Amino acid sequence: MAASRGFLKGLRSVQSSSAIWWTNHSRPCVASGTQHSIRRPYLGQRRTFVAKATEYLPAYPDLTESQSTVREAIGKICSRFPDEYWLKVDNEARWPGEFQQAIAKDGWLGIMMPSEYGGSELGLSEATVMMQTISESGGGMAGASSVHMNIFGLAPVVKYGNEEQKKRFLVPLIEGRERSCFGVTEPNTGLDTLKLQSLATRDGDKYVLKGSKIWTSTAQVAEKALMLVRTTPLEAVKKSSEGLTLFYTDLDRSVVSVTEIKKMGRAAIDTNQMYFDGWRVPVEDRIGEEGQGFKMIMHGMNAERILVAAEALGLGYAALRHASRYAKERVVFGRAIGQNQGIAHPLAKAWIGLEGARLMTMQAAKMWDEDFASGEYANACKYAAAESAFTACETAVCSMGGMGYAKEFHVERYLREVIIPRLAPVSREMILNYISEKVLDLPRSY
């Protein structure tokens, strides 16, 4: 494990070549006692394609060496969890614990975490590749969501937590011994985060929390909760962004009611409404200063949007893989249906949309890693990826006809799950509002 993390950390400094020529040969490198085959830029042979859409997790020549290594290593883990596994856990609405533990075992839950707490200390770019690969393997949003919180969720703790908190909170999360949920959205506020009403009142060395949250994923299985609540009522602050405080603490089920919301897709990952009254949280579980929680939450917002974009793209590529293979093999009226432009052209357009969104998503991740203020790209890539992935999944179902509607062919599950990145963590309309105001300099509309 330590060897794997050290190797991956070293790879972060490797820069990709601007050349587009690649050798078919590869060299082995050792990580966690295994060999990974890594493609290297070489000026002797030109690749004439980016990646065959019919291949399982094809290599992308534009990825850096470290990104390629992440994709190969994650792909090997995912190959043990095929579409049939994800169909089963979806039908049973069962947490994919075997997959989550397999990812944890090889140290990947800490891909962006500091090495002193067991993390690999790689960038958002590598994490983006990881999440696309998980989704693209057939895991979709269920597979991605089973590890999503570990990848970005505790970014506020990494940045604003003290040393004792980092040791106490990050190590068990990275090792997969603890799972976490994230409580921000409330029933009466939706995306208007500054109007949160849940309140924490100081009582000696404890805070007493009272309120409710909604759309909180993984709360049925989580041991910990990252909670954003008010410590100063809204009417008592000068600015609505003030008075919000962040806590990371034990999920005390004796005073927290967790009710699952039945939903359209991603049945393997629970989504919930939470009610709490008398939830006593130690002062030492407060992250940073009281009243400064909103800026801490904002630290991880752009990263989450980029990761969700990657997860959406994975679904789109998986759907395209199934549909393209089916279109080559399905013969009707004496010819493969993929020979008909009415089938071929929509699939081709879907690939173009996905690939354009992927390149924007990788650019957004690169900007985030290099400390650019990347809000416009984080929002834009999430929008583009969600829309392109939806088009790809819908096209796949329609191209496969009745078989596309059948659960055993998997693409109907992709279509149900691809609705999620169109809605969360921010809606399409709010993204367009942001771009209109920040990029086009138009008057604010809300």
N, C-alpha and C positions, 0 to 999 in steps of 0.2 A: 504493500500500500504506500509506504513512504517513498519507495523507489519510483512508483508511478507518479506520485505528486511532484517529486523533485524533477523527474524527466519532463513532465508537462510544463512545470514552471519554467524550465530552461527553454522550452520551445517557444515561449511567449516572445522571446527576443529575436526569434528568427523572422526575417522579413521575406515577403514573397517577391519573386522575380517579376519584372514587368513583361518577361517573355511569355509567349503563348504556346511555346513548343514544349512537348512533354515526351519523356522516354517511356516505353512500355516496361522498362526494367525498374526495379525498386530495390531499396536496401532495407534490411531488417534493422529494427532498433528495439531495445529491451525496455519494457515498462511492466512492472508488477510481475516479472517472471515470464512474460509472454512476448511474442514477436509481433510487431505491427509493420505492415508493408506500407512504405511511404513513397509517393510519387515525387519526383524531383524535376524541376525545370531543366530542359536540355535542348540545345540548339540544333539537334540533328533530325528531329522528326516533328512534323506539324500534325496536331490533332485536328481533324476536320469536323468535329462536332463537340458540343459542350458536354452533353450527357444524354444517352438514349432514355427516353421517357418510359420505355418498357422494361428497363433494367430495375432490379431491386437495389435501392440506395446507390445510384451511380456516383462516380467521383466527379467533382467539379474542378476544372483546371484553374479557376480563378482563386481558389482557396489558398491560404498560406499553409506552410508545412504543419504548424500546430493545429490549425483548423481541420486539415485533412486527417491528421492523427486522431483528433476527437471524433470525427465522423466515422472513421474506420472502427475505432474502439467501441463507440456506442452502438454502431451497427452490428457488431459481433454479439453484444448483449441482447439487442433487440431481436436478433435472428432466433433466439430461444423462445421468443414470445410472438408467434405468428398471428395472423388475423383471426384464426380460430380461437386463440386465447382471449382476444379482446371481444370477440362475439360472445363468448361464454360469460365473461364477467359483466358484460353489458346486459345480457339476458337475465343474469342472476342478481343484477344490481349489487355486485360484490366488490369491495375495495381490492385493487390489484396489488396486494401485499407482496406477492412473490416477485413481481417486477420491481417494485420500489426497493426491496431489499437487495436485489441483484445490482441495481444502480448504486446503492449505498455501499455494497461490499467492495466494489472496485474504486471507491473514493470519489465518485462523480457528483455527489450531492454538494460537495464543497468547491465546485469548479471555480467560483468567483470569490471564495472566502480566503482570508489570510492564511498563509502556510503555518504560522505558529499555533493555529487552532485546528490543524488537520486539513485545511483547504489546499487547493491547487494553485490559487492566486492567478488564474488566467483571466482573460478579458471577457467583456460582454460579447465580443465577436465569436469567441469559442463557445460560449453558452448558447448563443443564437443558433450556431450550427448543431449543437447538441439537441436543442429542443425541436428544431426542424426534423432532425434524424429520427427522434423518438416518434413524432407524429407521423412522419412519412413511412415508417416501417409498418404502419397499420395501427399503431397505438392511438393515433388521433389525439383529440383533446383529453380523453381519459388517461392515456399514458403520460401526456405532458403534464396534466394537472396533478398527477400523483407525486410529482417531484417539483412542480412549479414554485411552490412556496419556499422550498429549500434553496432554490437557485437565486431568487431576488428578494424574497420577503423580508429577510433580516438585514438588508442593506442599511436601514436606519441604525441598527444596533452596531454594525461594523463601523459606521461613520461617527455616531454620536454616543455610543455606549462607553462606559468606563472599562478598565482592564478586567476587573472582577466580573462584570456582566458578560463580557466577551467570552471569557473562559467558561463561565457557567452556562451560557446560552448557546454558543456556537458549536462547541465540541459535540454535545449529544445530538444536535440537529444534523451536523455533517456526517456523523457515524450512523445515522438512521435510527438511533435509539429513541428519539422524540420526534413527534410530528406537530405541526403548528397550523393554526387557522388565522385569518386576517379579518378583523371586524372594523369596518369603516362605515359602509352604507347603512342608512337607517330608513325605516318604512316611510317616514313623512318627508324625507329630504332628497332621496335619490342621488343624482349627481351633484346636487348643491351642498357639497361637503362642509362649507363654512357655516351652514345652518344646523349642524348636528346638535342634538338635544340631550343625549345621554350625558350624565353628570357624575363626576368623581369628587367626593367631599373629603377633605383631610380630617383624619381622626387620630391624632398622636403619630405613631410610626406606621399608620396604615392609611390607605384611601378606601372609601366605601363607594362602589360603583352601582349606579342604578340607571336602567334604560333598556334599549333594544337595538338589535342589528339585523340586517336582512341580506340575503345573497352571500352568506358566509360559507365558503366551500371547506370541506374536510373537517367540519366541527364535530361530526359524529365519531371520528377516529383520533382527533388531535388531543395531545396532552397539554399543549401550550396555546396561548392566544396573544396575538399582537392587536392591541385595542387603542383606537383613537377616540377620546371622549373629552368633554369640556370639564375644566376645573374652575372656570369662571363663566357664569351664565352669559349668553349672547347679549342680553340687554345691558350688561355691566362692562363691556369692553368697548374701546374706541374704534377698533378695526375688527371686522368679523374674523380675520385670520388669527387674531390673538385669543388666548384663553383655552386653546386646545392642547391636550397633553397626551403623550404616547406611553403606553405600558406594554411590557412583555412579561406574561405571568402564567401561573398554572391555571388551567381551565377547571374551575371549581364547580363540578356538576351538582353539588348540593344546593347551590344558589343560582346556577345558570341553567335555564331551560333551553334545550336545543331541539327544534322541530324541523324535520326534513321537508323540503319542498319538492314534490314530485314534478318532474320536468320532461321536456321533449327528448333530450339526448343526454349523453354522458352519464348514463345511469350508474356506472361504476363509481363515480365520484359524487359524494353527497353534497348537496347545497341546502342551506338552512336559514331559519329565522331564530334569533337568540333573544331571550328575555332574561334580565338579571336584576336582582334587588338585594342589597346587602352583601355584594361581592367584595370581600375585604382583600385588598392588594397591598403588599408591603411597599414601603417607600423605595426600598432598594430595587424594586422591579420597575420603577419609573425610568424611562430612557431620556437622558438629557434633562434640560431645565423644564420646570413646570411652565405651561403656557406656550411652549415653543414647538408643539407637536406637528403643526401643519407643515412647517418647512422641512421637518424630518421625513414626513410622508412623501412630500414632493420629490425628495431626493431619488426615490425609487420609481416614480411614475413613468418617466421616459424609458427606463430600462424595461419595465413591465410591458409597455406597448410594443417595443421592439421584439421582445420574446414572444408575445402573443402573435405578432405578425409572422414570425418563423413557424409557430405552431399551426397557424392557418395555412401557410404555404405547404407544410408537410401533408396536411389533409388533401390539398388540391393535387399535389404530385401523386399521392397514393391513388386517388380516384382516377387520375389520368392514366396511371400505369395499368390499372385493372381494365379500364375502358378500351385502351389501345390494344391490349392483348386480346380482349374479347372481339374487337372489331376485325382483327386479323384472322381469327379462327372461326367466327360465326358466318356460315354460308347460307344465304337466302337468295332464291331465284338464280341459283347457279353461280354465285360470286360472293366473295367475302364482303361483308357490309362495309368494311373499311375502304373498299375500292370506290365506294360512292362518295362524292364530294359533300353530299348532305350530311354524312357522318364525319368524314375526314376533316373538313374545313372547321367546323366548330371545335373539334379537338385540337387542331393546330392553333386556332385563335386562343384557346384556353392555355396552351403551353406558353404562347407569347406573353399573355397577361401575367402568368405565374413567374416567368423568368424576369420580366421587367420589375415586378414587385420584389423578387428575391434580391436583385442587384441593388435596389433602393434600400432594402432592409439591411443588407450587409454594409452599405455605406453609412446608414444611420448608426449601426453598432460601432463601426470604426470611429465615427465622430464622437460617440459617447466615451469610448475608450481613451480618446485623445483629449478629453475634457472640453470639447466644444459645447456650446449651448445648442443642443440638437433638437429642441422641441418641435420645430417645423418638420424635420425629417422623421422623428419618432412618430408623430401623429400621421404624417403622410404615408409612411410605409405601412403602418397598421391599417389605414384605410384601404390602400391599394392591395395589400395582401388579403385582407378579408373579402373584398369584392372579387378579386381574381380567383380566390379559392372557392368562393360560393359558385361562381360561374363554372369552374372546372368540375365541381361535385355535381351540380345540376346537369351539366352536359354529359357527364359520365352515366348518370342514372338514365337519362333520356336516350343515350346512344345504345345502352344495353337493353332498353325496352323493359319487358316484364321481368327479366332476370335482374335488371338494375333495381327493381322494386323488392326483390327477394332478399331476406336477411343473409342467406348463405353466400351471397356474392359481395357482401360487405359495403358496397358503395352507398346503399341507403343509410347506413350508420354514419358514414362520412358526411352525407348531406344533412342529417339531423344535427350532427355536432358542429358543422361549419357555420351554423347560425350564431354560435357563441361569440366568435371574434367580431361579428358585425355589431353586436350589442355591448360587449364588455372588453376591457374595463372602462371604455368611454364610447359613446355612441357615434355613429357616422356623422350625425348632424352637429354634434359638439366639435368634432374634428374640423368640419367645414367652417364652423364659426371661428375656430382658432386660426385657421389658415387665412380666412377672409380678413380678420383683424390684424394678425401679426405679420403676415407676408404681403397681403394686398393693401394694407393700410386703410381698410374700410371701417366705417363706424361700427362700434359694438352693437350687436342686435339683441343682447339679453342682459 
